[in-house]
Amino acid sequence: MVLLSYGLESLLGTRVKTLGQNILVAYAVILNFLGNFCKAIPFYSGFFIPRFHLRHFFEIYSPANFRLVLENLSINKPAFITPSVVGILILCYVFLVARALWLFFRRRDTEISRR
């Protein structure tokens, strides 16, 4: 994706630079989301799903099953790692990714307005 971003910039000039950056950021966030919330968390909480579908996402993260996911993730951990702590860590992770996106687009908009 980095090569795609630089390739678009070199072929079409700096006006496409923001498009390449947006594609790169979107790709990274989508892969991050899919890798963590659709594969890693379900797998490490005991749900092996070979072909993940959107309905699996809603089943796993439903209020009834999410507590089970948090309990399974806290098994065989130190005593201070409770399901609540795991839930808070997941929420912190989501918040930090959203904050990074917000800062990226804020910085990008500031750079565009300076031109």
MMTF fields as JSON, N, C-alpha, C and O atoms, coordinates in Angstrom:
{
  "mmtfVersion": "1.0.0",
  "mmtfProducer": "UNKNOWN",
  "numBonds": 459,
  "numAtoms": 460,
  "numGroups": 115,
  "numChains": 1,
  "numModels": 1,
  "chainsPerModel": [1],
  "groupsPerChain": [115],
  "chainIdList": ["A"],
  "bondAtomList": [4, 2, 8, 6, 12, 10, 16, 14, 20, 18, 24, 22, 28, 26, 32, 30, 36, 34, 40, 38, 44, 42, 48, 46, 52, 50, 56, 54, 60, 58, 64, 62, 68, 66, 72, 70, 76, 74, 80, 78, 84, 82, 88, 86, 92, 90, 96, 94, 100, 98, 104, 102, 108, 106, 112, 110, 116, 114, 120, 118, 124, 122, 128, 126, 132, 130, 136, 134, 140, 138, 144, 142, 148, 146, 152, 150, 156, 154, 160, 158, 164, 162, 168, 166, 172, 170, 176, 174, 180, 178, 184, 182, 188, 186, 192, 190, 196, 194, 200, 198, 204, 202, 208, 206, 212, 210, 216, 214, 220, 218, 224, 222, 228, 226, 232, 230, 236, 234, 240, 238, 244, 242, 248, 246, 252, 250, 256, 254, 260, 258, 264, 262, 268, 266, 272, 270, 276, 274, 280, 278, 284, 282, 288, 286, 292, 290, 296, 294, 300, 298, 304, 302, 308, 306, 312, 310, 316, 314, 320, 318, 324, 322, 328, 326, 332, 330, 336, 334, 340, 338, 344, 342, 348, 346, 352, 350, 356, 354, 360, 358, 364, 362, 368, 366, 372, 370, 376, 374, 380, 378, 384, 382, 388, 386, 392, 390, 396, 394, 400, 398, 404, 402, 408, 406, 412, 410, 416, 414, 420, 418, 424, 422, 428, 426, 432, 430, 436, 434, 440, 438, 444, 442, 448, 446, 452, 450, 456, 454],
  "bondOrderList": [1, 1, 1, 1, 1, 1, 1, 1, 1, 1, 1, 1, 1, 1, 1, 1, 1, 1, 1, 1, 1, 1, 1, 1, 1, 1, 1, 1, 1, 1, 1, 1, 1, 1, 1, 1, 1, 1, 1, 1, 1, 1, 1, 1, 1, 1, 1, 1, 1, 1, 1, 1, 1, 1, 1, 1, 1, 1, 1, 1, 1, 1, 1, 1, 1, 1, 1, 1, 1, 1, 1, 1, 1, 1, 1, 1, 1, 1, 1, 1, 1, 1, 1, 1, 1, 1, 1, 1, 1, 1, 1, 1, 1, 1, 1, 1, 1, 1, 1, 1, 1, 1, 1, 1, 1, 1, 1, 1, 1, 1, 1, 1, 1, 1],
  "groupList": [{"groupName": "MET", "atomNameList": ["N", "CA", "C", "O"], "elementList": ["N", "C", "C", "O"], "formalChargeList": [0, 0, 0, 0], "bondAtomList": [1, 0, 2, 1, 3, 2], "bondOrderList": [1, 1, 2], "singleLetterCode": "M", "chemCompType": "L-PEPTIDE LINKING"}, {"groupName": "VAL", "atomNameList": ["N", "CA", "C", "O"], "elementList": ["N", "C", "C", "O"], "formalChargeList": [0, 0, 0, 0], "bondAtomList": [1, 0, 2, 1, 3, 2], "bondOrderList": [1, 1, 2], "singleLetterCode": "V", "chemCompType": "L-PEPTIDE LINKING"}, {"groupName": "LEU", "atomNameList": ["N", "CA", "C", "O"], "elementList": ["N", "C", "C", "O"], "formalChargeList": [0, 0, 0, 0], "bondAtomList": [1, 0, 2, 1, 3, 2], "bondOrderList": [1, 1, 2], "singleLetterCode": "L", "chemCompType": "L-PEPTIDE LINKING"}, {"groupName": "SER", "atomNameList": ["N", "CA", "C", "O"], "elementList": ["N", "C", "C", "O"], "formalChargeList": [0, 0, 0, 0], "bondAtomList": [1, 0, 2, 1, 3, 2], "bondOrderList": [1, 1, 2], "singleLetterCode": "S", "chemCompType": "L-PEPTIDE LINKING"}, {"groupName": "TYR", "atomNameList": ["N", "CA", "C", "O"], "elementList": ["N", "C", "C", "O"], "formalChargeList": [0, 0, 0, 0], "bondAtomList": [1, 0, 2, 1, 3, 2], "bondOrderList": [1, 1, 2], "singleLetterCode": "Y", "chemCompType": "L-PEPTIDE LINKING"}, {"groupName": "GLY", "atomNameList": ["N", "CA", "C", "O"], "elementList": ["N", "C", "C", "O"], "formalChargeList": [0, 0, 0, 0], "bondAtomList": [1, 0, 2, 1, 3, 2], "bondOrderList": [1, 1, 2], "singleLetterCode": "G", "chemCompType": "PEPTIDE LINKING"}, {"groupName": "GLU", "atomNameList": ["N", "CA", "C", "O"], "elementList": ["N", "C", "C", "O"], "formalChargeList": [0, 0, 0, 0], "bondAtomList": [1, 0, 2, 1, 3, 2], "bondOrderList": [1, 1, 2], "singleLetterCode": "E", "chemCompType": "L-PEPTIDE LINKING"}, {"groupName": "THR", "atomNameList": ["N", "CA", "C", "O"], "elementList": ["N", "C", "C", "O"], "formalChargeList": [0, 0, 0, 0], "bondAtomList": [1, 0, 2, 1, 3, 2], "bondOrderList": [1, 1, 2], "singleLetterCode": "T", "chemCompType": "L-PEPTIDE LINKING"}, {"groupName": "ARG", "atomNameList": ["N", "CA", "C", "O"], "elementList": ["N", "C", "C", "O"], "formalChargeList": [0, 0, 0, 0], "bondAtomList": [1, 0, 2, 1, 3, 2], "bondOrderList": [1, 1, 2], "singleLetterCode": "R", "chemCompType": "L-PEPTIDE LINKING"}, {"groupName": "LYS", "atomNameList": ["N", "CA", "C", "O"], "elementList": ["N", "C", "C", "O"], "formalChargeList": [0, 0, 0, 0], "bondAtomList": [1, 0, 2, 1, 3, 2], "bondOrderList": [1, 1, 2], "singleLetterCode": "K", "chemCompType": "L-PEPTIDE LINKING"}, {"groupName": "GLN", "atomNameList": ["N", "CA", "C", "O"], "elementList": ["N", "C", "C", "O"], "formalChargeList": [0, 0, 0, 0], "bondAtomList": [1, 0, 2, 1, 3, 2], "bondOrderList": [1, 1, 2], "singleLetterCode": "Q", "chemCompType": "L-PEPTIDE LINKING"}, {"groupName": "ASN", "atomNameList": ["N", "CA", "C", "O"], "elementList": ["N", "C", "C", "O"], "formalChargeList": [0, 0, 0, 0], "bondAtomList": [1, 0, 2, 1, 3, 2], "bondOrderList": [1, 1, 2], "singleLetterCode": "N", "chemCompType": "L-PEPTIDE LINKING"}, {"groupName": "ILE", "atomNameList": ["N", "CA", "C", "O"], "elementList": ["N", "C", "C", "O"], "formalChargeList": [0, 0, 0, 0], "bondAtomList": [1, 0, 2, 1, 3, 2], "bondOrderList": [1, 1, 2], "singleLetterCode": "I", "chemCompType": "L-PEPTIDE LINKING"}, {"groupName": "ALA", "atomNameList": ["N", "CA", "C", "O"], "elementList": ["N", "C", "C", "O"], "formalChargeList": [0, 0, 0, 0], "bondAtomList": [1, 0, 2, 1, 3, 2], "bondOrderList": [1, 1, 2], "singleLetterCode": "A", "chemCompType": "L-PEPTIDE LINKING"}, {"groupName": "PHE", "atomNameList": ["N", "CA", "C", "O"], "elementList": ["N", "C", "C", "O"], "formalChargeList": [0, 0, 0, 0], "bondAtomList": [1, 0, 2, 1, 3, 2], "bondOrderList": [1, 1, 2], "singleLetterCode": "F", "chemCompType": "L-PEPTIDE LINKING"}, {"groupName": "CYS", "atomNameList": ["N", "CA", "C", "O"], "elementList": ["N", "C", "C", "O"], "formalChargeList": [0, 0, 0, 0], "bondAtomList": [1, 0, 2, 1, 3, 2], "bondOrderList": [1, 1, 2], "singleLetterCode": "C", "chemCompType": "L-PEPTIDE LINKING"}, {"groupName": "PRO", "atomNameList": ["N", "CA", "C", "O"], "elementList": ["N", "C", "C", "O"], "formalChargeList": [0, 0, 0, 0], "bondAtomList": [1, 0, 2, 1, 3, 2], "bondOrderList": [1, 1, 2], "singleLetterCode": "P", "chemCompType": "L-PEPTIDE LINKING"}, {"groupName": "HIS", "atomNameList": ["N", "CA", "C", "O"], "elementList": ["N", "C", "C", "O"], "formalChargeList": [0, 0, 0, 0], "bondAtomList": [1, 0, 2, 1, 3, 2], "bondOrderList": [1, 1, 2], "singleLetterCode": "H", "chemCompType": "L-PEPTIDE LINKING"}, {"groupName": "TRP", "atomNameList": ["N", "CA", "C", "O"], "elementList": ["N", "C", "C", "O"], "formalChargeList": [0, 0, 0, 0], "bondAtomList": [1, 0, 2, 1, 3, 2], "bondOrderList": [1, 1, 2], "singleLetterCode": "W", "chemCompType": "L-PEPTIDE LINKING"}, {"groupName": "ASP", "atomNameList": ["N", "CA", "C", "O"], "elementList": ["N", "C", "C", "O"], "formalChargeList": [0, 0, 0, 0], "bondAtomList": [1, 0, 2, 1, 3, 2], "bondOrderList": [1, 1, 2], "singleLetterCode": "D", "chemCompType": "L-PEPTIDE LINKING"}],
  "groupTypeList": [0, 1, 2, 2, 3, 4, 5, 2, 6, 3, 2, 2, 5, 7, 8, 1, 9, 7, 2, 5, 10, 11, 12, 2, 1, 13, 4, 13, 1, 12, 2, 11, 14, 2, 5, 11, 14, 15, 9, 13, 12, 16, 14, 4, 3, 5, 14, 14, 12, 16, 8, 14, 17, 2, 8, 17, 14, 14, 6, 12, 4, 3, 16, 13, 11, 14, 8, 2, 1, 2, 6, 11, 2, 3, 12, 11, 9, 16, 13, 14, 12, 7, 16, 3, 1, 1, 5, 12, 2, 12, 2, 15, 4, 1, 14, 2, 1, 13, 8, 13, 2, 18, 2, 14, 14, 8, 8, 8, 19, 7, 6, 12, 3, 8, 8],
  "groupIdList": [1, 2, 3, 4, 5, 6, 7, 8, 9, 10, 11, 12, 13, 14, 15, 16, 17, 18, 19, 20, 21, 22, 23, 24, 25, 26, 27, 28, 29, 30, 31, 32, 33, 34, 35, 36, 37, 38, 39, 40, 41, 42, 43, 44, 45, 46, 47, 48, 49, 50, 51, 52, 53, 54, 55, 56, 57, 58, 59, 60, 61, 62, 63, 64, 65, 66, 67, 68, 69, 70, 71, 72, 73, 74, 75, 76, 77, 78, 79, 80, 81, 82, 83, 84, 85, 86, 87, 88, 89, 90, 91, 92, 93, 94, 95, 96, 97, 98, 99, 100, 101, 102, 103, 104, 105, 106, 107, 108, 109, 110, 111, 112, 113, 114, 115],
  "secStructList": [7, 2, 2, 2, 2, 2, 2, 2, 2, 2, 2, 2, 7, 4, 4, 4, 2, 2, 2, 2, 2, 2, 2, 2, 2, 2, 2, 2, 2, 2, 2, 2, 2, 0, 0, 0, 0, 0, 0, 0, 2, 2, 2, 2, 6, 6, 7, 7, 7, 1, 1, 7, 7, 2, 2, 2, 2, 2, 2, 2, 6, 1, 2, 2, 2, 2, 2, 2, 2, 2, 2, 2, 2, 6, 6, 6, 1, 7, 6, 6, 7, 7, 2, 2, 2, 2, 2, 2, 2, 2, 2, 2, 2, 2, 2, 2, 2, 2, 2, 2, 2, 2, 2, 2, 2, 2, 2, 2, 2, 2, 2, 2, 2, 2, 7],
  "xCoordList": [0.811, 0.0, 0.861, 0.487, 2.004, 2.918, 3.405, 3.477, 3.733, 4.17, 3.046, 3.304, 1.82, 0.691, 0.551, 0.317, 0.695, 0.587, 1.665, 1.367, 2.91, 4.001, 3.863, 4.187, 3.387, 3.194, 2.139, 2.342, 1.009, -0.023, 0.489, 0.178, 1.274, 1.821, 2.786, 2.767, 3.631, 4.601, 3.949, 4.404, 2.901, 2.226, 1.314, 1.286, 0.58, -0.454, -0.157, -0.966, 0.974, 1.355, 0.86, 0.302, 1.081, 0.767, -0.728, -1.153, -1.548, -2.982, -3.585, -4.656, -2.898, -3.388, -2.711, -3.023, -1.797, -1.088, -2.062, -1.911, -3.051, -4.016, -4.861, -5.237, -5.166, -5.919, -5.105, -5.637, -3.828, -2.969, -2.85, -2.862, -2.737, -2.67, -3.977, -3.973, -5.09, -6.387, -6.573, -7.104, -6.14, -6.223, -5.358, -5.779, -4.167, -3.254, -3.831, -3.779, -4.364, -4.929, -6.168, -6.328, -7.036, -8.238, -7.86, -8.46, -6.875, -6.422, -5.875, -6.178, -5.068, -4.479, -5.554, -5.5, -6.521, -7.578, -8.475, -8.856, -8.812, -9.67, -8.953, -9.555, -7.682, -6.939, -6.79, -6.877, -6.569, -6.464, -7.777, -7.777, -8.883, -10.2, -10.478, -10.871, -10.273, -10.544, -9.642, -10.096, -8.382, -7.447, -7.727, -7.642, -8.058, -8.265, -9.674, -9.847, -10.669, -12.023, -12.764, -13.775, -12.287, -12.977, -12.207, -12.78, -10.939, -10.153, -9.491, -9.731, -8.671, -7.858, -8.692, -8.559, -9.545, -10.336, -11.251, -11.285, -12.002, -12.811, -11.967, -12.357, -10.826, -9.993, -9.454, -9.541, -8.895, -8.305, -9.35, -9.019, -10.612, -11.666, -12.366, -13.348, -11.87, -12.375, -13.355, -13.903, -13.589, -14.506, -13.686, -13.206, -13.525, -12.784, -13.778, -14.665, -13.632, -14.534, -13.672, -12.998, -13.679, -12.79, -13.126, -12.219, -14.395, -14.8, -15.701, -16.904, -15.088, -15.792, -16.784, -16.457, -17.981, -19.042, -19.533, -19.319, -20.182, -20.649, -21.619, -21.639, -22.411, -23.343, -22.584, -23.06, -21.405, -20.584, -20.152, -20.129, -19.811, -19.395, -20.505, -20.253, -21.736, -22.85, -23.214, -23.704, -22.984, -23.24, -22.216, -22.582, -20.956, -19.896, -19.964, -19.796, -20.206, -20.2, -21.586, -21.787, -22.544, -23.858, -23.709, -22.779, -24.602, -24.477, -24.465, -23.81, -25.177, -25.228, -23.893, -23.472, -23.231, -21.994, -20.736, -19.692, -20.81, -19.599, -19.042, -17.825, -19.906, -19.439, -18.668, -17.651, -19.147, -18.444, -17.078, -16.097, -17.024, -15.748, -14.767, -13.609, -15.217, -14.342, -13.898, -12.743, -14.799, -14.43, -13.409, -12.453, -13.608, -12.667, -11.293, -10.273, -11.259, -9.972, -9.218, -7.997, -9.93, -9.255, -8.898, -8.362, -9.19, -8.833, -7.32, -6.674, -6.759, -5.325, -4.456, -3.346, -4.965, -4.209, -3.995, -4.612, -3.147, -3.003, -4.351, -5.272, -4.44, -5.716, -6.256, -7.469, -5.369, -5.853, -6.421, -7.03, -6.231, -6.807, -8.185, -8.326, -9.184, -10.565, -11.253, -10.693, -12.442, -13.169, -13.398, -13.392, -13.597, -13.775, -12.511, -12.587, -11.359, -10.087, -9.884, -9.444, -10.199, -10.063, -10.988, -10.586, -12.214, -13.151, -12.656, -12.776, -12.094, -11.552, -10.364, -10.22, -9.518, -8.379, -8.849, -8.271, -9.888, -10.435, -11.012, -10.795, -11.739, -12.284, -11.174, -11.284, -10.11, -8.963, -8.323, -7.946, -8.204, -7.629, -8.477, -7.942, -9.783, -10.672, -10.577, -10.529, -10.549, -10.435, -9.127, -9.122, -8.028, -6.731, -6.645, -6.044, -7.228, -7.25, -8.1, -7.71, -9.262, -10.116, -9.406, -9.506, -8.7, -7.957, -6.829, -6.597, -6.142, -5.075, -5.647, -5.054, -6.797, -7.437, -7.835, -7.617, -8.411, -8.829, -7.625, -7.693, -6.528, -5.324, -4.748, -4.275, -4.783, -4.265, -5.057, -4.471, -6.378, -7.19, -7.165, -7.279, -7.022, -6.898, -5.588, -5.569, -4.496, -3.198, -3.236, -2.699, -3.881, -3.95, -4.762, -4.372, -5.885, -6.7, -5.964, -6.132, -5.155, -4.359, -3.322, -3.099, -2.673, -1.679, -2.32, -1.732, -3.504, -4.197, -4.581, -4.445, -5.059, -5.479, -4.296, -4.49, -3.078, -1.892, -1.455, -0.796, -1.824, -1.362, -2.07, -1.814],
  "yCoordList": [-1.187, 0.0, 1.259, 2.279, 1.177, 2.32, 2.543, 3.68, 1.464, 1.586, 2.131, 2.928, 1.719, 2.248, 3.743, 4.505, 4.158, 5.576, 6.387, 7.414, 5.927, 6.643, 6.559, 7.513, 5.429, 5.289, 6.242, 6.884, 6.348, 7.295, 8.724, 9.53, 9.038, 10.384, 10.693, 11.792, 9.718, 9.981, 10.028, 10.771, 9.253, 9.253, 10.459, 11.057, 10.808, 11.828, 13.122, 14.049, 13.205, 14.437, 14.501, 13.544, 15.661, 15.805, 15.916, 15.748, 16.197, 16.304, 14.968, 14.921, 13.876, 12.55, 12.047, 10.962, 12.832, 12.404, 12.116, 11.122, 12.972, 12.745, 11.506, 10.796, 11.235, 10.026, 8.789, 7.84, 8.797, 7.67, 7.478, 6.348, 8.572, 8.484, 7.96, 7.159, 8.409, 7.933, 6.446, 5.717, 5.997, 4.569, 3.768, 2.721, 4.249, 3.558, 3.461, 2.399, 4.537, 4.541, 3.638, 2.87, 3.73, 2.886, 1.408, 0.587, 1.076, -0.31, -0.811, -1.928, 0.014, -0.388, -0.569, -1.523, 0.331, 0.238, -0.964, -1.667, -1.206, -2.358, -3.661, -4.561, -3.777, -4.996, -5.156, -6.268, -4.065, -4.097, -4.579, -5.445, -4.021, -4.412, -5.882, -6.631, -6.286, -7.68, -8.649, -9.688, -8.307, -9.204, -9.371, -10.477, -8.28, -8.35, -8.792, -9.745, -8.115, -8.334, -9.45, -9.943, -9.849, -10.92, -12.238, -13.284, -12.206, -13.441, -13.689, -14.729, -12.767, -13.006, -13.125, -14.103, -12.146, -12.203, -13.423, -14.124, -13.709, -14.932, -16.201, -17.112, -16.27, -17.47, -17.674, -18.773, -16.611, -16.74, -16.876, -17.23, -16.595, -16.808, -18.144, -18.438, -18.955, -20.314, -20.529, -21.623, -19.525, -19.67, -19.799, -18.799, -21.009, -21.216, -21.134, -21.979, -20.128, -19.908, -19.883, -18.886, -20.968, -21.01, -19.961, -19.36, -19.736, -18.726, -17.71, -17.918, -16.623, -15.621, -14.878, -14.477, -14.695, -13.98, -12.87, -12.924, -11.877, -10.753, -11.186, -10.582, -12.206, -12.683, -13.252, -13.162, -13.84, -14.317, -13.153, -13.266, -12.041, -10.858, -10.423, -10.167, -10.337, -9.902, -10.938, -10.58, -12.212, -13.25, -13.184, -13.244, -13.064, -13.055, -11.805, -11.886, -10.658, -9.403, -8.982, -7.822, -9.902, -9.602, -9.521, -10.106, -8.814, -8.699, -10.057, -10.211, -11.03, -12.348, -13.075, -13.723, -12.982, -13.728, -12.941, -13.542, -11.631, -10.846, -11.091, -11.104, -11.284, -11.6, -12.918, -13.044, -13.902, -15.182, -14.995, -15.618, -14.145, -13.842, -13.25, -13.666, -12.29, -11.664, -12.661, -12.638, -13.53, -14.549, -15.527, -15.897, -15.942, -16.879, -16.244, -16.923, -14.961, -14.286, -14.106, -13.948, -14.127, -13.929, -15.242, -15.226, -16.372, -17.67, -17.858, -17.447, -18.482, -18.779, -17.524, -17.547, -16.45, -15.2, -14.916, -15.574, -13.964, -13.588, -13.145, -12.781, -13.185, -12.92, -11.517, -11.31, -10.548, -9.183, -8.983, -7.949, -9.954, -9.87, -10.529, -11.735, -9.711, -10.179, -9.887, -9.169, -10.421, -10.076, -8.567, -8.042, -7.884, -6.423, -5.729, -4.786, -6.186, -5.596, -5.845, -4.952, -7.042, -7.353, -6.457, -5.949, -6.26, -5.373, -3.945, -3.275, -3.476, -2.111, -1.984, -0.964, -3.005, -2.962, -2.932, -2.225, -3.69, -3.669, -2.293, -1.768, -1.707, -0.359, 0.676, 1.578, 0.557, 1.47, 1.338, 2.333, 0.099, -0.143, 0.519, 1.185, 0.336, 0.945, 2.467, 3.14, 3.011, 4.455, 4.987, 6.016, 4.292, 4.758, 4.689, 5.565, 3.675, 3.606, 4.739, 5.38, 4.99, 6.096, 7.437, 8.313, 7.598, 8.836, 9.023, 10.134, 7.953, 8.038, 8.438, 9.247, 7.873, 8.265, 9.735, 10.461, 10.164, 11.557, 12.484, 13.488, 12.162, 12.987, 12.99, 14.021, 11.837, 11.767, 12.684, 13.474, 12.592, 13.401, 14.876, 15.743, 15.17, 16.557, 17.151, 18.284, 16.4, 16.865, 17.046, 18.016, 16.096, 16.161, 17.378, 18.075, 17.642, 18.795, 20.098, 21.072, 20.132, 21.317, 21.556, 22.697, 20.476, 20.628, 21.09, 21.89, 20.601, 21.001, 22.472, 23.191, 22.93, 24.319, 25.295, 26.462, 24.845, 25.687, 25.94, 26.938, 25.038, 25.171, 26.264, 26.52],
  "zCoordList": [0.0, 0.0, 0.0, -0.579, 0.649, 0.622, -0.81, -1.278, -1.493, -2.892, -3.771, -4.673, -3.526, -4.28, -4.048, -4.987, -2.805, -2.475, -3.197, -3.807, -3.13, -3.816, -5.333, -6.041, -5.831, -7.271, -7.79, -8.821, -7.093, -7.509, -7.464, -8.341, -6.44, -6.318, -7.459, -8.014, -7.809, -8.873, -10.249, -11.118, -10.46, -11.758, -11.95, -13.025, -10.922, -11.072, -10.343, -10.379, -9.69, -9.015, -7.587, -7.051, -6.987, -5.565, -5.296, -4.153, -6.327, -6.08, -5.687, -5.083, -6.028, -5.674, -4.395, -3.905, -3.87, -2.662, -1.525, -0.814, -1.352, -0.275, -0.557, 0.376, -1.819, -2.156, -1.789, -1.212, -2.119, -1.775, -0.271, 0.217, 0.458, 1.918, 2.491, 3.426, 1.933, 2.421, 2.145, 2.983, 0.975, 0.645, 1.608, 2.099, 1.875, 2.779, 4.197, 4.817, 4.693, 6.041, 6.102, 7.05, 5.1, 5.075, 5.028, 5.722, 4.217, 4.114, 5.442, 5.863, 6.102, 7.382, 8.452, 9.228, 8.499, 9.507, 9.243, 10.179, 7.998, 7.667, 7.996, 8.582, 7.631, 7.969, 9.479, 10.0, 10.17, 11.62, 12.231, 13.105, 11.775, 12.281, 11.998, 12.892, 10.754, 10.389, 11.143, 11.624, 11.241, 11.906, 13.388, 13.921, 14.047, 15.491, 15.862, 16.621, 15.338, 15.814, 15.084, 15.585, 13.926, 13.202, 13.213, 12.91, 13.55, 13.584, 14.94, 15.553, 15.417, 16.614, 17.888, 18.623, 18.155, 19.39, 19.412, 20.423, 18.333, 18.379, 18.535, 19.266, 17.862, 17.94, 19.353, 19.899, 19.948, 21.28, 22.38, 23.512, 22.054, 23.046, 22.844, 23.524, 21.915, 21.765, 20.636, 20.502, 19.823, 18.691, 17.417, 16.883, 16.932, 15.685, 14.539, 14.418, 13.707, 12.572, 11.315, 11.057, 10.522, 9.355, 8.298, 7.721, 8.037, 7.047, 7.744, 7.906, 8.142, 8.929, 8.052, 6.935, 8.551, 7.851, 8.769, 9.98, 8.208, 9.001, 10.097, 11.17, 9.851, 10.877, 12.077, 13.208, 11.837, 12.956, 13.845, 15.071, 13.211, 13.963, 14.912, 16.09, 14.4, 15.235, 16.288, 17.36, 16.002, 17.001, 18.132, 19.306, 17.788, 18.801, 19.661, 20.878, 19.057, 19.803, 20.268, 20.629, 20.265, 20.84, 22.36, 22.916, 23.033, 24.496, 25.203, 26.233, 24.662, 25.314, 25.21, 26.168, 24.088, 23.879, 24.228, 24.48, 24.25, 24.49, 25.881, 26.068, 26.846, 28.205, 28.201, 28.882, 27.436, 27.314, 26.656, 27.06, 25.652, 24.991, 26.0, 26.057, 26.789, 27.779, 28.843, 29.27, 29.271, 30.264, 29.692, 30.373, 28.451, 27.829, 27.615, 27.729, 27.31, 27.122, 28.432, 28.426, 29.554, 30.841, 31.54, 32.647, 30.905, 31.497, 31.437, 30.473, 32.476, 32.579, 32.525, 31.992, 33.073, 33.175, 34.652, 35.49, 34.998, 36.413, 36.997, 36.265, 38.302, 38.977, 38.707, 38.734, 38.446, 38.217, 36.806, 36.534, 35.907, 34.569, 34.61, 34.408, 34.874, 34.942, 33.608, 32.78, 33.382, 32.151, 32.001, 30.887, 33.112, 33.038, 32.549, 31.762, 33.005, 32.574, 31.079, 30.354, 30.623, 29.196, 28.377, 27.331, 28.838, 28.151, 28.098, 27.073, 29.211, 29.245, 28.288, 27.613, 28.225, 27.294, 25.845, 25.02, 25.533, 24.171, 23.855, 22.763, 24.796, 24.585, 24.428, 23.596, 25.216, 25.079, 23.708, 23.089, 23.236, 21.918, 20.829, 19.943, 20.895, 19.902, 19.981, 18.951, 21.192, 21.356, 20.77, 20.096, 21.024, 20.518, 19.001, 18.379, 18.4, 16.933, 16.365, 15.389, 16.974, 16.519, 16.701, 15.842, 17.799, 18.056, 17.039, 16.564, 16.713, 15.709, 14.354, 13.64, 13.999, 12.733, 12.757, 11.787, 13.859, 13.974, 13.845, 13.136, 14.519, 14.428, 13.025, 12.548, 12.36, 10.987, 10.071, 9.331, 10.107, 9.203, 9.596, 8.729, 10.86, 11.296, 10.789, 10.307, 10.893, 10.402, 8.898, 8.363, 8.217, 6.757, 6.323, 5.387, 6.988, 6.633, 6.919, 6.184, 7.97, 8.287, 7.211, 6.805, 6.738, 5.676, 4.373, 3.646, 4.073, 2.836, 2.903, 1.913, 4.06, 4.19, 4.131, 3.788, 4.456, 4.388, 2.955, 2.664, 2.068, 0.667, -0.021, -1.198]
}
